Amino acid sequence: MSDPTKESHPRQWAVFSQIDANGDGSLSTQEFHSALEAMGEEGFAYKMIEAMDADGDGEITFVEFVAGFDKLYETVPDSAYAIEDEAERLEEAAKEDIVEDIQRE
C-alpha cells in the first residue's frame, strides 16, 4: 500500500496543511498544540500527539497524521470529531474559493 497523499486524502490534507504553520511538511508539537488551542481542544493535545507520532520523534508527518486519525476516534473521540468538523469546513472553503476563481475568469 502506498503512502497517503493530498490527492488520496484531501480532507486530512486540508487540516494538516492548516496546522503546518511553517510549511515544512511535518507538524511540530508546538504547531499541533497551537492549532488545537485555537479550536478549544488544547486539553487533548498531548494525547493526540502521542496517538499520532508513531515513531516518537516529536514531529507528525502526513503519513503519521493519516494513520493516527483513526486512533483519535478511540483515544479522544470528541477532539477527533472537532478536527473532522474543521476538515469539512476547510474543504467547503476551498471549494468556494475554486468557484469564485472560475467565476472571475
ZAFIVO-19790 format. One line per 2 residues: number of its first residue (from 1); for each residue x, z, y of N, C-alpha, C, CB. Coordinates in Angstrom, 3 decimals. Each point is the difference from the previous one (the first is absolute). Last residue first. Glycine has a CB too. Example, Ala and Ser with C-alpha at 12.3 -4.5 7.8 and 13.67 -1.06 7.14 Angstrom:
BEGIN
2> 12.850,7.080,-2.250,0.820,0.060,1.190,-0.770,0.730,1.090,1.184,-2.145,-0.628 | -0.894,2.075,-5.092,-0.890,0.000,1.190,0.900,0.000,1.200,-1.892,1.246,-1.173 $
! end
This chain:
BEGIN
105> -12.989,-13.934,34.347,0.630,-1.310,-0.194,-0.958,-1.096,0.206,1.554,0.978,-1.562 | -2.832,3.639,1.658,0.755,-0.358,1.198,0.599,-1.396,-0.096,0.500,2.408,0.338 $
103> -2.812,-0.465,-4.022,-0.931,-0.328,1.069,0.719,-0.416,1.275,-1.623,1.594,-0.995 | 4.141,-0.021,-2.677,-0.589,-1.305,-0.322,-0.931,-0.434,1.124,0.163,0.487,-2.473 $
101> 1.678,3.806,2.773,1.058,-1.013,0.163,-0.554,-1.399,-0.251,1.734,1.682,-0.712 | -4.586,1.979,-0.108,0.231,-0.175,1.440,1.052,-1.062,0.262,-0.626,2.384,0.380 $
99> -0.129,-1.163,-4.838,-1.150,-0.726,0.527,0.174,-0.261,1.489,-1.472,1.041,-1.747 | 4.678,1.639,-0.305,0.127,-1.379,-0.472,-1.145,-0.850,0.551,1.159,0.800,-2.100 $
97> -1.263,3.827,2.928,1.080,-0.635,0.762,0.156,-1.464,-0.383,1.164,2.206,0.159 | -4.162,0.428,-2.640,-0.533,-0.261,1.341,1.043,-0.691,0.873,-1.502,2.001,-0.210 $
95> 2.837,-0.528,-4.027,-0.922,-1.133,-0.126,-0.565,-0.383,1.368,-0.584,0.723,-2.345 | 3.217,3.132,2.101,0.837,-1.191,-0.185,-0.870,-1.245,-0.109,1.756,1.388,-1.149 $
93> -3.912,2.755,1.321,0.598,-0.305,1.306,0.863,-1.257,-0.096,-0.016,2.453,0.604 | -1.804,-0.756,-4.587,-1.046,-0.592,0.843,0.551,-0.387,1.372,-1.726,1.366,-1.209 $
91> 4.599,0.944,-1.681,-0.283,-1.320,-0.560,-1.054,-0.722,0.840,0.581,0.844,-2.305 | 0.436,3.626,3.330,1.095,-0.892,0.385,-0.236,-1.420,-0.489,1.560,1.941,-0.058 $
89> -4.629,1.386,-1.260,-0.093,-0.207,1.445,1.072,-0.977,0.470,-0.937,2.316,0.279 | 1.039,-0.962,-4.767,-1.137,-0.885,0.246,-0.131,-0.301,1.492,-1.171,0.932,-2.026 $
87> 4.399,2.193,0.777,0.385,-1.337,-0.473,-1.122,-0.997,0.262,1.468,1.028,-1.770 | -2.311,3.493,2.614,0.883,-0.547,1.024,0.440,-1.414,-0.382,0.791,2.327,0.583 $
85> -3.285,0.042,-3.728,-0.837,-0.327,1.154,0.823,-0.629,1.118,-1.534,1.883,-0.603 | 3.871,-0.243,-3.087,-0.766,-1.184,-0.391,-0.902,-0.446,1.154,0.056,0.737,-2.422 $
83> 2.232,3.293,2.895,0.933,-1.122,0.115,-0.710,-1.305,-0.344,1.937,1.513,-0.577 | -4.371,2.393,-0.020,0.243,-0.193,1.437,0.939,-1.175,0.221,-0.350,2.456,0.415 $
81> -0.446,-1.083,-4.825,-1.159,-0.708,0.549,0.160,-0.231,1.497,-1.448,1.016,-1.773 | 4.744,1.478,-0.342,0.035,-1.361,-0.528,-1.162,-0.803,0.557,1.122,0.809,-2.098 $
79> -0.943,3.766,3.039,0.960,-0.760,0.793,0.078,-1.436,-0.472,1.298,2.081,0.409 | -4.003,0.828,-2.882,-0.549,-0.145,1.352,0.924,-0.818,0.885,-1.167,2.190,-0.255 $
77> 2.564,-1.099,-4.265,-1.023,-1.035,0.136,-0.555,-0.171,1.412,-0.564,0.474,-2.331 | 5.012,1.298,-0.075,-0.666,0.396,1.248,-1.090,-1.021,0.329,2.119,1.134,0.850 $
75> 0.001,-1.279,-5.200,0.706,1.107,0.638,-0.736,0.547,1.218,2.118,-0.989,-0.814 | -3.670,-2.856,-1.736,0.054,1.155,-0.892,0.533,1.234,0.724,0.339,-1.545,-1.942 $
73> -0.511,-2.570,4.187,-1.380,0.345,-0.324,-0.069,1.202,-0.937,-0.640,-2.396,0.307 | 4.838,0.520,0.849,-0.592,0.767,1.094,-1.421,0.431,-0.318,1.436,-1.244,1.597 $
71> 1.094,-1.676,-4.418,0.290,1.421,-0.205,-0.665,0.855,1.067,2.174,-0.611,-1.065 | -2.353,-4.093,1.429,-0.916,0.499,-1.018,0.214,1.483,-0.261,-0.045,-2.267,-1.030 $
69> 3.015,0.125,3.998,-1.343,0.021,0.575,-1.000,0.563,-1.007,0.578,-1.978,1.449 | 4.173,1.038,-2.271,-0.439,1.361,0.285,-1.407,0.107,0.522,2.316,0.509,0.446 $
67> -0.205,-4.727,-1.321,-0.077,0.744,-1.258,-0.561,1.403,0.218,1.945,-1.317,-0.871 | -1.140,-1.319,4.694,-1.089,-0.580,-0.796,-0.177,0.778,-1.300,0.455,-2.271,0.996 $
65> 3.134,3.554,1.707,-1.257,0.246,0.704,-1.178,-0.502,-0.823,1.190,-0.173,2.204 | 3.218,-0.753,-3.648,-0.390,1.391,-0.267,-1.353,0.322,0.631,2.425,0.648,-0.099 $
63> -0.656,-4.870,1.037,-0.263,0.082,-1.441,-0.463,1.417,-0.365,1.737,-1.803,-0.451 | -0.235,1.056,4.821,-1.338,-0.560,-0.204,-0.381,0.060,-1.483,0.319,-1.522,1.999 $
61> 3.042,5.261,-0.497,-0.001,-1.458,0.107,-1.423,-0.501,-0.198,2.391,-0.145,-0.842 | -0.323,4.988,2.537,-1.028,-0.626,-0.822,0.041,-1.498,0.248,-1.455,2.081,0.061 $
59> 5.067,2.402,0.331,-0.530,-1.230,0.604,-1.029,-0.593,-0.956,2.179,-0.442,1.260 | 0.399,4.300,-2.397,-0.499,0.318,1.333,-0.532,-1.195,0.761,1.606,1.829,0.032 $
57> 0.077,-1.481,-4.719,1.051,-0.204,1.002,-0.457,0.296,1.435,0.956,-1.717,-1.515 | -3.151,1.734,-3.230,0.399,1.234,0.663,1.057,-0.135,1.075,-0.576,1.068,-2.070 $
55> -2.020,-4.293,-0.923,1.414,0.255,-0.291,0.555,1.216,0.737,0.265,-2.430,-0.381 | -4.928,1.094,0.860,0.310,0.031,-1.434,1.458,0.339,-0.297,-1.793,-1.669,-0.322 $
53> -1.803,2.449,4.276,1.455,-0.219,-0.013,0.532,0.129,-1.429,0.191,0.883,2.371 | -4.889,-0.084,-1.295,0.385,-1.400,0.184,1.496,-0.274,-0.144,-1.940,-0.180,1.486 $
51> -0.198,4.584,-1.838,-0.704,-0.871,-0.933,0.496,-1.442,0.077,-1.987,1.489,0.194 | 3.661,1.744,2.853,0.455,0.318,-1.348,-0.650,-0.925,-1.032,0.341,2.389,0.700 $
49> -1.830,-2.677,3.696,1.366,-0.534,-0.095,0.532,0.242,-1.407,0.407,0.414,2.472 | -4.523,1.476,-1.499,-0.112,-1.451,-0.096,1.373,-0.647,-0.131,-2.105,0.088,1.350 $
47> 1.835,4.539,-0.636,-0.531,-0.316,-1.331,-0.066,-1.516,-0.194,-1.341,2.148,0.000 | 2.563,-0.608,4.235,1.082,0.208,-0.966,-0.456,-0.262,-1.434,0.994,1.683,1.551 $
45> -4.206,-2.112,2.061,1.132,-0.928,0.108,1.036,0.194,-1.094,-0.373,-0.039,2.436 | -4.035,2.272,-1.212,0.273,-0.565,-1.316,1.265,-0.845,-0.030,-2.432,0.015,-0.419 $
43> 0.711,2.095,4.404,0.078,1.068,-0.984,0.354,-0.492,-1.394,-1.650,1.225,1.347 | 0.730,-4.125,2.492,1.370,0.485,-0.118,0.168,1.110,-1.032,0.305,-0.622,2.362 $
41> -4.087,-2.478,-0.640,0.255,0.331,-1.400,1.384,0.603,-0.217,-1.538,-1.838,-0.640 | -0.748,-0.308,4.632,-0.531,1.329,-0.260,0.212,0.469,-1.420,-1.657,-0.439,1.730 $
39> 3.242,-3.659,0.538,-1.280,-0.148,-0.693,-0.645,1.352,-0.299,0.839,-2.129,-0.996 | 3.424,1.887,3.056,-0.874,-0.777,0.881,-1.394,-0.184,-0.613,2.024,-1.185,0.907 $
37> 1.329,3.209,-3.514,-0.386,0.903,1.088,-0.972,-0.704,0.946,2.224,1.194,-0.170 | -0.243,-3.711,-3.205,-1.041,0.872,-0.540,-0.485,0.990,1.048,1.000,-0.241,-2.275 $
35> 2.571,-2.563,3.432,-1.205,-0.801,-0.218,-1.146,0.860,-0.516,1.430,-1.996,-0.469 | 2.813,4.000,0.976,-0.578,-0.333,1.306,-1.295,-0.780,-0.145,2.290,-0.022,0.977 $
33> 0.235,0.970,-4.888,-0.607,1.216,0.545,-0.683,-0.291,1.338,1.748,1.397,-1.164 | 0.713,-4.863,-0.798,-1.184,0.289,-0.791,-0.733,1.208,0.556,1.107,-0.976,-2.017 $
31> 3.007,-0.169,3.978,-1.005,-1.036,0.274,-1.309,0.310,-0.723,1.833,-1.699,0.297 | 1.844,4.536,-1.217,-0.504,0.183,1.366,-1.080,-1.029,0.345,2.233,0.930,0.661 $
29> 0.055,-1.257,-4.775,-0.864,1.173,-0.013,-0.630,0.198,1.373,1.419,1.058,-1.792 | -0.085,-5.998,0.844,0.710,1.269,-0.014,-1.023,1.131,-0.053,1.950,-0.991,1.298 $
27> -2.358,-4.213,-3.016,-0.610,1.060,0.800,0.831,1.265,-0.138,-2.300,-1.008,-0.296 | 3.556,-4.560,0.035,-0.250,1.222,-0.769,-0.552,1.058,0.948,1.858,-0.551,-1.658 $
25> -0.663,-3.830,3.191,-0.461,-0.292,-1.352,-0.142,1.201,-0.902,1.058,-2.147,0.275 | 0.119,1.715,4.623,1.133,-0.188,-0.915,-0.408,-0.237,-1.452,1.305,1.434,1.518 $
23> -3.719,-0.539,3.038,0.010,-1.312,-0.634,1.131,-0.242,-0.986,-1.072,-0.785,2.023 | -0.522,4.736,0.796,1.231,-0.689,0.383,0.176,-1.347,-0.706,1.012,2.230,0.409 $
21> -4.942,0.545,-1.188,0.180,-0.126,1.448,1.252,-0.774,0.394,-1.202,2.135,0.226 | -2.118,-1.659,-4.428,1.431,-0.330,0.112,0.354,-0.299,1.460,0.004,-0.922,-2.368 $
19> -4.528,1.688,1.075,0.754,1.256,-0.098,1.487,-0.236,0.243,-1.699,0.885,-1.623 | -1.241,-4.577,1.482,-0.333,0.819,1.160,0.797,1.302,0.004,-2.296,-1.002,0.020 $
17> 2.660,-1.923,-3.700,0.670,-0.574,1.169,-0.322,0.760,1.279,-0.070,-2.215,-1.117 | -2.056,3.520,-2.967,1.445,0.191,-0.073,0.685,-0.494,1.271,-0.114,-0.228,-2.492 $
15> -4.540,-0.579,1.947,0.293,1.407,0.277,1.508,0.226,0.070,-2.137,0.684,-1.149 | 0.714,-4.962,-0.003,-0.501,0.293,1.348,0.327,1.439,0.384,-1.854,-1.680,-0.302 $
13> 2.776,0.229,-4.103,0.989,-0.486,0.961,-0.433,0.322,1.436,0.642,-1.841,-1.602 | -3.609,2.779,-1.943,1.094,0.959,0.026,1.065,-0.414,1.012,-0.447,0.554,-2.403 $
11> -3.037,-3.552,1.790,-0.536,1.254,0.548,1.102,1.054,0.097,-2.268,-0.530,-0.973 | 3.196,-3.761,-1.059,-0.127,-0.018,1.468,-0.496,1.304,0.607,-0.429,-2.399,-0.203 $
9> 2.704,0.543,-4.310,-0.607,1.296,0.337,-0.192,0.115,1.520,1.077,1.060,-2.046 | 0.775,-4.998,0.071,-0.729,0.487,-1.169,-0.740,1.318,0.272,1.701,-1.135,-1.431 $
7> 1.003,-0.902,4.825,-1.046,-0.944,-0.373,-0.830,0.517,-1.170,1.441,-1.867,0.819 | 2.333,4.241,0.742,-1.075,0.122,0.979,-1.136,-0.960,-0.309,1.666,0.707,1.714 $
5> 1.069,0.897,-5.895,0.368,-0.605,1.275,-1.144,0.193,0.992,1.479,-1.704,-1.166 | 0.578,3.922,-3.928,-1.068,-0.330,0.937,0.560,-0.592,1.292,-1.394,1.836,-0.982 $
3> 4.013,-2.437,-3.724,-0.232,1.003,1.035,-1.138,-0.439,0.917,2.421,0.685,-0.099 | -2.432,-2.488,-4.961,0.823,-0.097,1.203,-0.365,1.090,1.004,0.208,-2.471,-0.360 $
1> -0.393,2.300,-5.221,-0.845,0.000,1.179,0.892,0.000,1.244,-1.854,1.226,-1.247 $
! end
